[in-house]
Amino acid sequence: MSKRKMILISIDSFVGSDLDILRKLPNFSTLLDKASVVYSNQTTYPSYTHSIHTSISTGCYPATHGVNSNEHPEPGNLEPVWFESCKDVKVPTLAQEARRHGYTVAEVYWPLTLGDDVEWNIHRAGIHVIPENEQEVIRRRSTPGFFDEVYPYIKDAFAMSRDYASDEVCFRTAEYLIDRYQPDFMEIHLVAIDHIRHHYGVYSRELHDAYRYLDGGFGRILEALRRQGLEDETIVAVTSDHGHLDIRQVVSINRFFRDHGLIETDGEGKLVSWKAWMQSCSLSGHVYIKDQDPAIASEVLKLLTEHSRELEIERIFTREEVEREWHLTGDFTYVIESFGNSSFSSNYNWELYTSTSNSSYRTSKATHGHLPGKGVQPCFFVCNPFAAEQVYLPEGRIIDQAPTLARMMGFEMTTCDGRAMEALLK
């Protein structure tokens, strides 16, 4: 098979039930009329953006690719460093394999691509960067010279509202790349739907507004392909990472640990020492035990079990259980899963229970991090001009997408835990 071009677009938090909205919009409906669809896709655990996007791009579970959350664990730090570097990923990605097979590659705000050796990379600044520094941080993180090259085309996007600025940068960058360079493979990560669901709940009027905006952006990408004569020569794949659950409160597990003598603070509320630490994954959490001391681990398990209802804990996994059942590993001793209506906070100075707020994605009106299978599920569809027929599958797996997309483009990925979806390759 000769090389085929592809654009892979992730709409963060896009779920199967959203197809009812998309089919009423001009550009999405044009794609869906020609697309194969996998309506519900089992994601990986925890259902967290950077971990799942690494599973999408590698075809592997977290235990294989090494990214088990959004953030590196750091007891005492409530805003730890995120997984962002390509060096955090232990196996090859779809973009890296495409490059190895001679494809030109563009990465636009795709997670875990910082420092990746591709022709064009523009990397998001990150949530901890203040707006005044955002553009300079993006410049430093992107392929040398590329941010300055594309800046005249994207500069106005930074003045847009927080919900849409990031995606507008993506759309304008994608248009520029198609018109100027025609990359063989381009991956783009859009976040507006995730922002809207966090702020307003799983379903809201604002969700429809956001999809109308995205429909316009997709239209601009399709128009750029038409300008370059590539519309009938480019596979357009649209994926997602997770759904959301509406929550009613936030439970501070580390405040519970502090109240039971497992975390010590000084008079100013700063952490002095810890025996147990819960790293929040919103609707789940990773529990670390100092020096993995078995006596402390036993004490913590007893406390969490006795107070599970009070702490809104549905299940406590041991490290061995969560690896066996969900292919998740790490230096944690336990993983706790919420019932789904309360999020877990790492803040040891908060009250045990606090109300939801939009100050953080962990405490917002809706959030994620929960076990796969709960709530609405991510969707995946592919508009493939080379396909003999359209296929509609009720279920699939996130880890099967990378090997499938590689085969569509014309090469094999041999390092995946997943397998190619043969039904989509006819």
N, C-alpha and C positions, 0 to 999 in steps of 0.2 A: 504494500500500500504506500502511495506517495504521501508526502507531508500535507496535512490539512490544518488550516487556521482555526483557532478557537478563542472565544472570549468567555471566561468563567466569572460570573457575577454572583457574589454572596449578598443577599438581602438579609442582614442580621435580624432574626426573630420572625421571618416569613414562615407562616404555617399553612397547612393544607386548606383550612377553612377560608383563608384569604383569597383563594382562587375565585370565589364568588365576587369579590371586589374587582380583581384583576380582569375578569372576563367582560366587565362593563367599561373598560378603559381602552382607548384606541390602539395604543402601541403594545400593551401587554396582550390584548386579545389577538392581535395580528400574530404575535409569537406563539401563543397558546393554540391557535387554530392549526399550527403546523408542528406542534411539539409532542414529544412523548413525555408522560408525567408519571412520577412516583409520588403518590399523594402523602404518605406518612413514612418518615424515615427514622429508624431508631438511631438516636444520637449516642454519644459517649458520656461517661460519668466522671466528674460532675458536669452538668449541662452548662458549661462556662465557655465564653466566646473564644479565648485564645487556645484553650485546650482542644475544643472541638474543631476550630479551623485548622489546627495542626493535624487532626484526624482526617479532615476533608482532604488536605493537601498531600498527606502521606499514605492514606488508606490503612492506617494503623490505629490501634488502641493506645491510650496514654501509657500503659505499661511498656509498650514498645517504643513509642516516640519520645517519651520522657517529659512531656508537658502536662502536669496533672492539675493545673489550676490557671487562673489569670496571673497570679503573683507568686514570686519566690517566698517561701515561708521565712519569717523573721520575727520571732517572739519579741514583743514590746513595741514593734513598729506597726502603727495602724494604717500606714500608707506605704507598704513595701514595694520594692521594685517589681515591675511586671516582667513576665516572659515576653521578650520582644526580639531577641537576637536569633538569627538563623543557626547560630552555634548551640542554642538550647535544644535543637531538634536532633535526635540521635539517628535518624534514618533519612534517606533522600526524599525530597518533595517532588510533586508533579512538575513544578517550575524548573527545578534543578535537573530532573530527568529529561525534560524537553530541551533544555540547554545542552545537555550532554549528547542528545541526538541531533544537534545541529539547528534547533529552532531558535529564533530570536524571541526574547521574553521581556515582558513589562509587568511590573508589580505595582499596583496602585492601592496604597493603604491596606495591603493584605497583612494580617498578623504574622509575627515570627519571620519577617523577611529583612530585618535590620542587618545590614552588612552582606546581603546576598549578592553573589557574583552574577548579575544579569545585566542586560544592556540598559534597561531603564527601571529605576526603582524610586518611587516617591513614598516616604514613610511617615505615618502620622506622628505627631509630636508626643502624644500620650496624655492621659487625663490629669496628671499632676503638674503640667506645664501651665503657667499663667498666660493669659491671652497676649500680653505684651511681648512675650518671648516665643510664641508659637511658631512664627514664620522662620525665625533664625534656627530654631531647633529642627524644623522640617528640612531646612537647607542642609544642615550638618548631617542629617540622617539619610539623605537621599543620595542617589548616584551623583558623584562629583560633577557639578555644572548643570545638572538637569533641572533642578528647582529654578535656577536663574533663567534658564532657557524657556521654561513653561510659565514663569511667573506673570508676564504680561497678560496671559490668557486666563489665569486663575485668581489674580489679586483681588478682584471684586467679590469673590466667593467668601473671603474671610470676614466680610462685613455683614453677611447674612445671619439669621437667627441661629442659635446653637443647634437646633434640631436639624437644620438643613445645610449648614456651612460645609461640613465635612463631605457630604455627598456631592455638593456642588463642585468642590475641588476635584472629586473623582470623575464626575461627568465631563468637566472641561478638560481635564488631563487626558481622559480616554479619547475625546474628540481630537485633541491635538496629536496624540500618538497615532491614531488611525490615519489622519490626514497627512502627517509628516513621515511616518516610519512604517506603517502597516506591520506591527509585530505579528509573529506567527502565533504566539500565545500570550494572552493578557489576562490577569486576574485582578478583580476589583472588589473591595469590601465596602458595602453601604450600611450605614448605621441609623438612619432616620427612624425606621420602624421600631427598632429596639428602644431608641430614646422615647418615642411616643408611648410605647407600651409601658415602659418604666414609669413615666410621668402620669399617665391617664388611666392605666389599667389595660387588661388584655384586649378588651373591645371598647372603642370610643368613637365619637364623631371625628376626633382629630386623626384617627387612623385612616379614614377615608381621604382626608385632606393630604396626608403624607403620601399615600399611594398615587393620588393624582399628580403630585409633584414628581414622584419617581417615574411615573409613566412618561412625563415630558422628558426626563433625562434619558430614559431608554430610547425614546424617539430620536433624540439627538445622536445617540450612538448608532442607531440603525441608519439614520440619514448620512452619517459620516461613512459608514460601510457602502452605502449606495453611491456616494460621491466618488469613491475609489474603486467602484466596480467589484466589491467584495461581498455584497449581500448574499449571493448564492454560492459563495465559496467559504463561508465562515460559520462554524458551529457556535451557537450561543447557548451556553448552559447557565441555568439559574439555580442556585442552591441556598441553603440556610443552615443554621447551627442548632437552634433550640426554640422552644416555645416559652411562655411565661405562665405564672400563676399569680392571681390576685392575693395579696396578703393584708392582714389586719393589724399586725404589730411586729415589733422587733425584740428578740430575746438576746440579752448579753450573756453569753456563756462564760466569758472571761470574768464578768462581774460575779457570777456564781462561783467561779474558781477563787476569786479574790476573797469573797465572803467565807469561803471554807479553807482559807489559809494556804491555797496553792499558788497564789500570786500575791506578792508583797509590793506595796508602793510607799513612796515617801510622803511628806506633808503636802507636796505640791501635786500629788497624784501621778508622779512619774514612776515607772516600773523599776523596782530595785532588784527583785529576783523572781524566779518562777519555777514551779515544779510541773505544771501543766499549762498548755497554751492551745487555744482553739483558733485556728486560721479560718476565717469565714470564707465560705463559697456560697454565701447568701442562704439558699434553702438547704444547704448541707454544710458540713464543716470538717476540717481535718484536725484531729487532736494529737498534739505532740507532747511527749513525756520527757522531761529533762533526763538526759543520758540514758533514755529508755529503761529507767529503773523499774524492775518488775514489781517492787512493793508499791511504788507510787502508781504504776499502771493499774494494779489491782484496786487500790483505793479510789482512783478516778472512775474506774468502771463501776464500782459499787455505788458511788455517789450519783453518777449519771443514770444508772439503772433505777435506783430508788426514787429519783426526782424526774424521771423521764416525762411524765405527764405534765408536771409543773414547767418543765423546760421545753415543751412542745417537741420532744424527740420521738419520732415514730420508730426508728431502728438505730441500733448501735452495731456497726460492722467492726470486726477485728481486721487488721491489715491482711491477714490470710483470706478472710471471707470476701473482702471487697476485691482482692486480686482474682480470686477464683470466679466470682460472680460477674464482675464488671471490668476486669482487666485494668485495674487501677492500682498503681503502686506509689510508694513514697516513703519518707522517713517517719511518717506519722505512725501512731499506734492504733488509733481508732478513727473511724469516719462516722459522723452522726448525720442522720437524715431527718429533716423536719416533716411534720404531718402535711405541710404544704400551705398552711395559712399564716405561718410566722417565719420571718427571716432571722438568721443568726448574725449577731454582731460580735466583732472582736474587741470592742471598746470596753475595757475593764473599769472605766470611770462612770459609765452610764448606769442608770437604774436598771434593774433586772428586766423590766418591760418598758419600752418606749413606743410612741406612736410612729407610724410611717411618715416619711418626709421625702422630698426630692433632693435632699442634700447629697445623696449617694445612691448608686445603683443597688446597693445592698439593702437600703432602707426605703426604697421607693414604693409606690402604690402596687406595682407588680414587679416580680423579679424571677430569677431562675437559679440554676445550680442544683436542681432536684434530680431525682432518679429518672432515667429514660422511661417513658411509658406513662408518666403522669401528665395530665392536661393535654393541650393541643400540641401537635408534632410538626417538626420542620418538613418543608416540601422541597421537591427537586424536579425541574423539568428541563428538557433539552430540545432545542430547535436545530435539527441536523439535516441540512439540505442533501446529504449523501445517504440518508436512511431510506430503505425500501418501503417502510411503513411506520405509522405511529403506533406506539405501545402505551397502554395504561396499566400501571401496576399499583395495587392498593398499598403495598408495603415494600420497604427497602431498608438499607443500612447506610449510614454515613460512610463507613469504612469501605464500602464497595464503589464509591464514586471515583476516587483517583484511578484505580486500575481500569474502570470503564472509560473514563475520559482519555486516558493514555491510549487505549486501543482505538478510540475514535480518531485520535490525531495521527496514529500510525506507528506507535511503539508500545512496548510492554513495560510494566512496572513489576519487578519480581520481589520486592521487599515488603509487600503489603500483607497485613493480616486479612484484609478483605479480598474479594474476588470480583472479577468483571461481571456485570449484569448482562448476560448473553442476550436476553430479550431485547435490550436496547441497541444491540450491535448487528442486527440483521441488515 
